Amino acid sequence: MQNNILIFLSIMINVIFCQCEDYNQSQCGDFDECEWIEDVSNWNCSNFGNSDTCENYSDYGCSWEFSWGGWQNYGSSCVGGSFQIDNGYCEEIFMPECSEYSTESNCNHDDQCDWIEDIEFGNCSDYSTGTECETDGNCNWECTQWGSWYTWICYGTYYCAGGNYQIDNSFCEEMEFQSGDINLDGIINIQDIIQIIDIILNNEYNDLADLNDDGNVNILDVLQIVDYIINS
């Protein structure tokens, strides 16, 4: 049993050194944290005006040739026609912080985030002063009766008008995860083992990776998470 765990960990250590930029297009699609970026450029051998540059693209069919007319050289050029160069690459996807999501749909689309409903209900009549009333953009401080001649003088009483209102203070926050769920996807699996080994190799610390709560992230935590996966 212990030998199997050590073999398993050895494989994981080799995998951890591979980052998104190391993957080809096929491998890139196997990792949720990676994205393949298309970058294809079109070229033509005739665009290269000297022999050195032309020969640099000999693998694409370009060659520097002389144009002869009888016994005289009438010039030279790079020939070979058009070709494409695929510079596509795999890069890491940088997800925004949960607090950066302003809508419920965007928040819920991220498995690491949770939308918190926080709606405040009220009535403008609850405000007893003009300062309070005017501060609330939903309400207006009004007079019950303005003067007929001196229309700017209030002969009645002031009140806060506007009726019922609601203020949506809802927000997006990070979900709480259990120890061992290093990549915060809600599941403890091989991806978390890769993450915890990365933490160890970089001499870092993560509360979720410290499964035995001893203040250190080391091989003991790796063995504990492997045991959890095997027995769950």
LUMDRENDO-982286 format. One record per residue (C-alpha): residue in one letter; x, y, z. Coordinates in nm, 2 decimals. Layout:
REM residues N
<site><res>A</res><xx>X</xx><yy>Y</yy><zz>Z</zz></site>
...
//
This chain:
REM residues 232
<site><res>M</res><xx>0.00</xx><yy>0.00</yy><zz>0.00</zz></site>
<site><res>Q</res><xx>0.27</xx><yy>0.25</yy><zz>0.10</zz></site>
<site><res>N</res><xx>0.47</xx><yy>0.17</yy><zz>-0.22</zz></site>
<site><res>N</res><xx>0.17</xx><yy>0.24</yy><zz>-0.43</zz></site>
<site><res>I</res><xx>0.13</xx><yy>0.58</yy><zz>-0.26</zz></site>
<site><res>L</res><xx>0.49</xx><yy>0.66</yy><zz>-0.32</zz></site>
<site><res>I</res><xx>0.47</xx><yy>0.57</yy><zz>-0.69</zz></site>
<site><res>F</res><xx>0.16</xx><yy>0.78</yy><zz>-0.72</zz></site>
<site><res>L</res><xx>0.33</xx><yy>1.08</yy><zz>-0.55</zz></site>
<site><res>S</res><xx>0.63</xx><yy>1.04</yy><zz>-0.78</zz></site>
<site><res>I</res><xx>0.40</xx><yy>1.07</yy><zz>-1.09</zz></site>
<site><res>M</res><xx>0.23</xx><yy>1.37</yy><zz>-0.94</zz></site>
<site><res>I</res><xx>0.57</xx><yy>1.55</yy><zz>-0.88</zz></site>
<site><res>N</res><xx>0.66</xx><yy>1.51</yy><zz>-1.25</zz></site>
<site><res>V</res><xx>0.32</xx><yy>1.64</yy><zz>-1.35</zz></site>
<site><res>I</res><xx>0.34</xx><yy>1.95</yy><zz>-1.12</zz></site>
<site><res>F</res><xx>0.64</xx><yy>2.09</yy><zz>-1.31</zz></site>
<site><res>C</res><xx>0.42</xx><yy>2.12</yy><zz>-1.62</zz></site>
<site><res>Q</res><xx>0.25</xx><yy>2.46</yy><zz>-1.65</zz></site>
<site><res>C</res><xx>-0.01</xx><yy>2.57</yy><zz>-1.91</zz></site>
<site><res>E</res><xx>0.26</xx><yy>2.71</yy><zz>-2.13</zz></site>
<site><res>D</res><xx>0.42</xx><yy>2.37</yy><zz>-2.16</zz></site>
<site><res>Y</res><xx>0.11</xx><yy>2.20</yy><zz>-2.30</zz></site>
<site><res>N</res><xx>0.02</xx><yy>2.15</yy><zz>-2.67</zz></site>
<site><res>Q</res><xx>-0.33</xx><yy>2.22</yy><zz>-2.80</zz></site>
<site><res>S</res><xx>-0.46</xx><yy>1.87</yy><zz>-2.71</zz></site>
<site><res>Q</res><xx>-0.31</xx><yy>1.87</yy><zz>-2.36</zz></site>
<site><res>C</res><xx>-0.42</xx><yy>2.23</yy><zz>-2.30</zz></site>
<site><res>G</res><xx>-0.79</xx><yy>2.13</yy><zz>-2.33</zz></site>
<site><res>D</res><xx>-0.75</xx><yy>1.87</yy><zz>-2.06</zz></site>
<site><res>F</res><xx>-0.70</xx><yy>2.14</yy><zz>-1.78</zz></site>
<site><res>D</res><xx>-0.98</xx><yy>2.37</yy><zz>-1.67</zz></site>
<site><res>E</res><xx>-0.72</xx><yy>2.63</yy><zz>-1.56</zz></site>
<site><res>C</res><xx>-0.57</xx><yy>2.65</yy><zz>-1.91</zz></site>
<site><res>E</res><xx>-0.69</xx><yy>2.80</yy><zz>-2.24</zz></site>
<site><res>W</res><xx>-0.56</xx><yy>2.76</yy><zz>-2.60</zz></site>
<site><res>I</res><xx>-0.50</xx><yy>3.09</yy><zz>-2.78</zz></site>
<site><res>E</res><xx>-0.51</xx><yy>3.08</yy><zz>-3.16</zz></site>
<site><res>D</res><xx>-0.23</xx><yy>3.28</yy><zz>-3.32</zz></site>
<site><res>V</res><xx>-0.19</xx><yy>3.20</yy><zz>-3.69</zz></site>
<site><res>S</res><xx>0.01</xx><yy>3.44</yy><zz>-3.92</zz></site>
<site><res>N</res><xx>0.02</xx><yy>3.44</yy><zz>-4.30</zz></site>
<site><res>W</res><xx>0.35</xx><yy>3.49</yy><zz>-4.48</zz></site>
<site><res>N</res><xx>0.48</xx><yy>3.50</yy><zz>-4.83</zz></site>
<site><res>C</res><xx>0.84</xx><yy>3.42</yy><zz>-4.93</zz></site>
<site><res>S</res><xx>0.85</xx><yy>3.73</yy><zz>-5.16</zz></site>
<site><res>N</res><xx>0.82</xx><yy>3.95</yy><zz>-4.85</zz></site>
<site><res>F</res><xx>1.18</xx><yy>3.87</yy><zz>-4.75</zz></site>
<site><res>G</res><xx>1.42</xx><yy>4.11</yy><zz>-4.92</zz></site>
<site><res>N</res><xx>1.76</xx><yy>3.95</yy><zz>-4.83</zz></site>
<site><res>S</res><xx>1.91</xx><yy>3.60</yy><zz>-4.85</zz></site>
<site><res>D</res><xx>1.97</xx><yy>3.56</yy><zz>-4.47</zz></site>
<site><res>T</res><xx>1.60</xx><yy>3.63</yy><zz>-4.38</zz></site>
<site><res>C</res><xx>1.48</xx><yy>3.41</yy><zz>-4.67</zz></site>
<site><res>E</res><xx>1.70</xx><yy>3.12</yy><zz>-4.56</zz></site>
<site><res>N</res><xx>1.56</xx><yy>3.14</yy><zz>-4.21</zz></site>
<site><res>Y</res><xx>1.23</xx><yy>3.02</yy><zz>-4.35</zz></site>
<site><res>S</res><xx>1.37</xx><yy>2.75</yy><zz>-4.57</zz></site>
<site><res>D</res><xx>1.16</xx><yy>2.50</yy><zz>-4.37</zz></site>
<site><res>Y</res><xx>0.85</xx><yy>2.67</yy><zz>-4.51</zz></site>
<site><res>G</res><xx>0.97</xx><yy>2.63</yy><zz>-4.87</zz></site>
<site><res>C</res><xx>1.15</xx><yy>2.96</yy><zz>-4.91</zz></site>
<site><res>S</res><xx>1.48</xx><yy>2.99</yy><zz>-5.10</zz></site>
<site><res>W</res><xx>1.70</xx><yy>3.27</yy><zz>-5.23</zz></site>
<site><res>E</res><xx>1.74</xx><yy>3.24</yy><zz>-5.61</zz></site>
<site><res>F</res><xx>1.92</xx><yy>3.44</yy><zz>-5.88</zz></site>
<site><res>S</res><xx>1.74</xx><yy>3.55</yy><zz>-6.20</zz></site>
<site><res>W</res><xx>1.97</xx><yy>3.48</yy><zz>-6.49</zz></site>
<site><res>G</res><xx>1.94</xx><yy>3.63</yy><zz>-6.84</zz></site>
<site><res>G</res><xx>2.19</xx><yy>3.46</yy><zz>-7.06</zz></site>
<site><res>W</res><xx>2.53</xx><yy>3.51</yy><zz>-6.89</zz></site>
<site><res>Q</res><xx>2.42</xx><yy>3.80</yy><zz>-6.67</zz></site>
<site><res>N</res><xx>2.25</xx><yy>3.81</yy><zz>-6.33</zz></site>
<site><res>Y</res><xx>1.95</xx><yy>4.03</yy><zz>-6.35</zz></site>
<site><res>G</res><xx>1.88</xx><yy>4.02</yy><zz>-5.98</zz></site>
<site><res>S</res><xx>1.78</xx><yy>3.78</yy><zz>-5.70</zz></site>
<site><res>S</res><xx>1.47</xx><yy>3.72</yy><zz>-5.49</zz></site>
<site><res>C</res><xx>1.31</xx><yy>3.50</yy><zz>-5.23</zz></site>
<site><res>V</res><xx>1.08</xx><yy>3.24</yy><zz>-5.39</zz></site>
<site><res>G</res><xx>0.86</xx><yy>2.97</yy><zz>-5.26</zz></site>
<site><res>G</res><xx>0.51</xx><yy>3.11</yy><zz>-5.24</zz></site>
<site><res>S</res><xx>0.28</xx><yy>3.17</yy><zz>-4.93</zz></site>
<site><res>F</res><xx>0.27</xx><yy>2.98</yy><zz>-4.60</zz></site>
<site><res>Q</res><xx>0.13</xx><yy>2.99</yy><zz>-4.25</zz></site>
<site><res>I</res><xx>0.30</xx><yy>2.99</yy><zz>-3.91</zz></site>
<site><res>D</res><xx>0.10</xx><yy>2.86</yy><zz>-3.62</zz></site>
<site><res>N</res><xx>0.21</xx><yy>3.04</yy><zz>-3.30</zz></site>
<site><res>G</res><xx>-0.08</xx><yy>2.91</yy><zz>-3.10</zz></site>
<site><res>Y</res><xx>-0.01</xx><yy>2.87</yy><zz>-2.73</zz></site>
<site><res>C</res><xx>-0.16</xx><yy>2.75</yy><zz>-2.40</zz></site>
<site><res>E</res><xx>-0.20</xx><yy>3.01</yy><zz>-2.12</zz></site>
<site><res>E</res><xx>-0.34</xx><yy>3.01</yy><zz>-1.77</zz></site>
<site><res>I</res><xx>-0.69</xx><yy>3.15</yy><zz>-1.72</zz></site>
<site><res>F</res><xx>-0.69</xx><yy>3.42</yy><zz>-1.46</zz></site>
<site><res>M</res><xx>-1.03</xx><yy>3.43</yy><zz>-1.30</zz></site>
<site><res>P</res><xx>-1.16</xx><yy>3.75</yy><zz>-1.13</zz></site>
<site><res>E</res><xx>-1.21</xx><yy>3.77</yy><zz>-0.76</zz></site>
<site><res>C</res><xx>-1.57</xx><yy>3.69</yy><zz>-0.65</zz></site>
<site><res>S</res><xx>-1.61</xx><yy>4.04</yy><zz>-0.52</zz></site>
<site><res>E</res><xx>-1.56</xx><yy>4.17</yy><zz>-0.88</zz></site>
<site><res>Y</res><xx>-1.88</xx><yy>4.00</yy><zz>-1.00</zz></site>
<site><res>S</res><xx>-2.16</xx><yy>4.26</yy><zz>-1.00</zz></site>
<site><res>T</res><xx>-2.44</xx><yy>4.03</yy><zz>-1.12</zz></site>
<site><res>E</res><xx>-2.59</xx><yy>3.71</yy><zz>-0.98</zz></site>
<site><res>S</res><xx>-2.55</xx><yy>3.52</yy><zz>-1.31</zz></site>
<site><res>N</res><xx>-2.18</xx><yy>3.59</yy><zz>-1.34</zz></site>
<site><res>C</res><xx>-2.13</xx><yy>3.50</yy><zz>-0.97</zz></site>
<site><res>N</res><xx>-2.31</xx><yy>3.17</yy><zz>-1.00</zz></site>
<site><res>H</res><xx>-2.12</xx><yy>3.09</yy><zz>-1.32</zz></site>
<site><res>D</res><xx>-1.80</xx><yy>3.07</yy><zz>-1.11</zz></site>
<site><res>D</res><xx>-1.79</xx><yy>2.75</yy><zz>-0.90</zz></site>
<site><res>Q</res><xx>-1.58</xx><yy>2.92</yy><zz>-0.64</zz></site>
<site><res>C</res><xx>-1.83</xx><yy>3.20</yy><zz>-0.57</zz></site>
<site><res>D</res><xx>-2.17</xx><yy>3.23</yy><zz>-0.39</zz></site>
<site><res>W</res><xx>-2.43</xx><yy>3.50</yy><zz>-0.44</zz></site>
<site><res>I</res><xx>-2.55</xx><yy>3.65</yy><zz>-0.11</zz></site>
<site><res>E</res><xx>-2.90</xx><yy>3.80</yy><zz>-0.12</zz></site>
<site><res>D</res><xx>-2.91</xx><yy>4.12</yy><zz>0.08</zz></site>
<site><res>I</res><xx>-3.22</xx><yy>4.34</yy><zz>0.00</zz></site>
<site><res>E</res><xx>-3.32</xx><yy>4.62</yy><zz>0.23</zz></site>
<site><res>F</res><xx>-3.69</xx><yy>4.72</yy><zz>0.24</zz></site>
<site><res>G</res><xx>-3.82</xx><yy>5.06</yy><zz>0.37</zz></site>
<site><res>N</res><xx>-4.06</xx><yy>5.34</yy><zz>0.34</zz></site>
<site><res>C</res><xx>-3.98</xx><yy>5.71</yy><zz>0.29</zz></site>
<site><res>S</res><xx>-4.23</xx><yy>5.80</yy><zz>0.57</zz></site>
<site><res>D</res><xx>-3.98</xx><yy>5.64</yy><zz>0.81</zz></site>
<site><res>Y</res><xx>-3.76</xx><yy>5.96</yy><zz>0.77</zz></site>
<site><res>S</res><xx>-3.85</xx><yy>6.24</yy><zz>1.00</zz></site>
<site><res>T</res><xx>-3.60</xx><yy>6.51</yy><zz>0.88</zz></site>
<site><res>G</res><xx>-3.53</xx><yy>6.65</yy><zz>0.54</zz></site>
<site><res>T</res><xx>-3.16</xx><yy>6.56</yy><zz>0.57</zz></site>
<site><res>E</res><xx>-3.24</xx><yy>6.19</yy><zz>0.61</zz></site>
<site><res>C</res><xx>-3.51</xx><yy>6.20</yy><zz>0.34</zz></site>
<site><res>E</res><xx>-3.29</xx><yy>6.38</yy><zz>0.07</zz></site>
<site><res>T</res><xx>-3.00</xx><yy>6.15</yy><zz>0.15</zz></site>
<site><res>D</res><xx>-3.21</xx><yy>5.86</yy><zz>0.02</zz></site>
<site><res>G</res><xx>-3.23</xx><yy>5.88</yy><zz>-0.35</zz></site>
<site><res>N</res><xx>-3.57</xx><yy>5.71</yy><zz>-0.35</zz></site>
<site><res>C</res><xx>-3.74</xx><yy>5.98</yy><zz>-0.14</zz></site>
<site><res>N</res><xx>-3.83</xx><yy>6.35</yy><zz>-0.17</zz></site>
<site><res>W</res><xx>-3.88</xx><yy>6.61</yy><zz>0.11</zz></site>
<site><res>E</res><xx>-4.21</xx><yy>6.78</yy><zz>0.02</zz></site>
<site><res>C</res><xx>-4.46</xx><yy>7.03</yy><zz>0.17</zz></site>
<site><res>T</res><xx>-4.83</xx><yy>6.95</yy><zz>0.22</zz></site>
<site><res>Q</res><xx>-4.94</xx><yy>7.30</yy><zz>0.12</zz></site>
<site><res>W</res><xx>-4.74</xx><yy>7.58</yy><zz>-0.06</zz></site>
<site><res>G</res><xx>-4.85</xx><yy>7.94</yy><zz>-0.04</zz></site>
<site><res>S</res><xx>-5.08</xx><yy>8.07</yy><zz>-0.32</zz></site>
<site><res>W</res><xx>-4.91</xx><yy>8.41</yy><zz>-0.34</zz></site>
<site><res>Y</res><xx>-4.57</xx><yy>8.33</yy><zz>-0.19</zz></site>
<site><res>T</res><xx>-4.53</xx><yy>8.00</yy><zz>-0.36</zz></site>
<site><res>W</res><xx>-4.19</xx><yy>7.94</yy><zz>-0.21</zz></site>
<site><res>I</res><xx>-4.33</xx><yy>7.95</yy><zz>0.15</zz></site>
<site><res>C</res><xx>-4.47</xx><yy>7.62</yy><zz>0.30</zz></site>
<site><res>Y</res><xx>-4.80</xx><yy>7.69</yy><zz>0.49</zz></site>
<site><res>G</res><xx>-4.84</xx><yy>7.32</yy><zz>0.57</zz></site>
<site><res>T</res><xx>-4.60</xx><yy>7.06</yy><zz>0.70</zz></site>
<site><res>Y</res><xx>-4.31</xx><yy>6.88</yy><zz>0.55</zz></site>
<site><res>Y</res><xx>-4.31</xx><yy>6.51</yy><zz>0.50</zz></site>
<site><res>C</res><xx>-4.09</xx><yy>6.25</yy><zz>0.32</zz></site>
<site><res>A</res><xx>-4.26</xx><yy>6.13</yy><zz>0.01</zz></site>
<site><res>G</res><xx>-4.18</xx><yy>5.84</yy><zz>-0.21</zz></site>
<site><res>G</res><xx>-4.36</xx><yy>5.54</yy><zz>-0.07</zz></site>
<site><res>N</res><xx>-4.21</xx><yy>5.19</yy><zz>-0.03</zz></site>
<site><res>Y</res><xx>-3.87</xx><yy>5.12</yy><zz>-0.17</zz></site>
<site><res>Q</res><xx>-3.60</xx><yy>4.85</yy><zz>-0.17</zz></site>
<site><res>I</res><xx>-3.23</xx><yy>4.86</yy><zz>-0.20</zz></site>
<site><res>D</res><xx>-3.04</xx><yy>4.56</yy><zz>-0.33</zz></site>
<site><res>N</res><xx>-2.71</xx><yy>4.53</yy><zz>-0.15</zz></site>
<site><res>S</res><xx>-2.66</xx><yy>4.17</yy><zz>-0.27</zz></site>
<site><res>F</res><xx>-2.30</xx><yy>4.07</yy><zz>-0.33</zz></site>
<site><res>C</res><xx>-2.08</xx><yy>3.79</yy><zz>-0.45</zz></site>
<site><res>E</res><xx>-1.84</xx><yy>3.62</yy><zz>-0.21</zz></site>
<site><res>E</res><xx>-1.60</xx><yy>3.33</yy><zz>-0.20</zz></site>
<site><res>M</res><xx>-1.75</xx><yy>3.00</yy><zz>-0.09</zz></site>
<site><res>E</res><xx>-1.62</xx><yy>2.83</yy><zz>0.22</zz></site>
<site><res>F</res><xx>-1.44</xx><yy>2.51</yy><zz>0.14</zz></site>
<site><res>Q</res><xx>-1.32</xx><yy>2.21</yy><zz>0.35</zz></site>
<site><res>S</res><xx>-0.96</xx><yy>2.13</yy><zz>0.42</zz></site>
<site><res>G</res><xx>-0.80</xx><yy>1.94</yy><zz>0.13</zz></site>
<site><res>D</res><xx>-1.00</xx><yy>2.12</yy><zz>-0.14</zz></site>
<site><res>I</res><xx>-0.70</xx><yy>2.32</yy><zz>-0.25</zz></site>
<site><res>N</res><xx>-0.82</xx><yy>2.43</yy><zz>-0.59</zz></site>
<site><res>L</res><xx>-1.17</xx><yy>2.53</yy><zz>-0.44</zz></site>
<site><res>D</res><xx>-1.38</xx><yy>2.33</yy><zz>-0.69</zz></site>
<site><res>G</res><xx>-1.59</xx><yy>2.17</yy><zz>-0.42</zz></site>
<site><res>I</res><xx>-1.43</xx><yy>1.82</yy><zz>-0.48</zz></site>
<site><res>I</res><xx>-1.12</xx><yy>1.66</yy><zz>-0.32</zz></site>
<site><res>N</res><xx>-0.93</xx><yy>1.47</yy><zz>-0.59</zz></site>
<site><res>I</res><xx>-0.60</xx><yy>1.43</yy><zz>-0.78</zz></site>
<site><res>Q</res><xx>-0.60</xx><yy>1.80</yy><zz>-0.88</zz></site>
<site><res>D</res><xx>-0.58</xx><yy>1.89</yy><zz>-0.51</zz></site>
<site><res>I</res><xx>-0.28</xx><yy>1.66</yy><zz>-0.47</zz></site>
<site><res>I</res><xx>-0.11</xx><yy>1.84</yy><zz>-0.75</zz></site>
<site><res>Q</res><xx>-0.18</xx><yy>2.18</yy><zz>-0.58</zz></site>
<site><res>I</res><xx>-0.06</xx><yy>2.07</yy><zz>-0.24</zz></site>
<site><res>I</res><xx>0.27</xx><yy>1.93</yy><zz>-0.39</zz></site>
<site><res>D</res><xx>0.32</xx><yy>2.26</yy><zz>-0.57</zz></site>
<site><res>I</res><xx>0.27</xx><yy>2.44</yy><zz>-0.23</zz></site>
<site><res>I</res><xx>0.54</xx><yy>2.22</yy><zz>-0.07</zz></site>
<site><res>L</res><xx>0.79</xx><yy>2.26</yy><zz>-0.36</zz></site>
<site><res>N</res><xx>0.75</xx><yy>2.64</yy><zz>-0.34</zz></site>
<site><res>N</res><xx>0.78</xx><yy>2.64</yy><zz>0.04</zz></site>
<site><res>E</res><xx>0.44</xx><yy>2.81</yy><zz>0.08</zz></site>
<site><res>Y</res><xx>0.15</xx><yy>2.77</yy><zz>0.32</zz></site>
<site><res>N</res><xx>-0.22</xx><yy>2.73</yy><zz>0.27</zz></site>
<site><res>D</res><xx>-0.48</xx><yy>2.67</yy><zz>0.54</zz></site>
<site><res>L</res><xx>-0.67</xx><yy>2.43</yy><zz>0.32</zz></site>
<site><res>A</res><xx>-0.35</xx><yy>2.23</yy><zz>0.25</zz></site>
<site><res>D</res><xx>-0.26</xx><yy>2.19</yy><zz>0.62</zz></site>
<site><res>L</res><xx>-0.49</xx><yy>1.89</yy><zz>0.68</zz></site>
<site><res>N</res><xx>-0.34</xx><yy>1.79</yy><zz>1.01</zz></site>
<site><res>D</res><xx>-0.34</xx><yy>2.15</yy><zz>1.14</zz></site>
<site><res>D</res><xx>0.03</xx><yy>2.14</yy><zz>1.25</zz></site>
<site><res>G</res><xx>0.11</xx><yy>2.48</yy><zz>1.10</zz></site>
<site><res>N</res><xx>0.32</xx><yy>2.32</yy><zz>0.82</zz></site>
<site><res>V</res><xx>0.23</xx><yy>2.18</yy><zz>0.47</zz></site>
<site><res>N</res><xx>0.44</xx><yy>1.87</yy><zz>0.41</zz></site>
<site><res>I</res><xx>0.44</xx><yy>1.51</yy><zz>0.30</zz></site>
<site><res>L</res><xx>0.22</xx><yy>1.42</yy><zz>0.60</zz></site>
<site><res>D</res><xx>-0.06</xx><yy>1.64</yy><zz>0.46</zz></site>
<site><res>V</res><xx>-0.02</xx><yy>1.48</yy><zz>0.11</zz></site>
<site><res>L</res><xx>-0.05</xx><yy>1.13</yy><zz>0.26</zz></site>
<site><res>Q</res><xx>-0.36</xx><yy>1.23</yy><zz>0.45</zz></site>
<site><res>I</res><xx>-0.53</xx><yy>1.37</yy><zz>0.14</zz></site>
<site><res>V</res><xx>-0.44</xx><yy>1.06</yy><zz>-0.05</zz></site>
<site><res>D</res><xx>-0.58</xx><yy>0.84</yy><zz>0.22</zz></site>
<site><res>Y</res><xx>-0.90</xx><yy>1.05</yy><zz>0.21</zz></site>
<site><res>I</res><xx>-0.94</xx><yy>1.01</yy><zz>-0.16</zz></site>
<site><res>I</res><xx>-0.87</xx><yy>0.63</yy><zz>-0.15</zz></site>
<site><res>N</res><xx>-1.12</xx><yy>0.57</yy><zz>0.13</zz></site>
<site><res>S</res><xx>-1.40</xx><yy>0.81</yy><zz>0.02</zz></site>
//
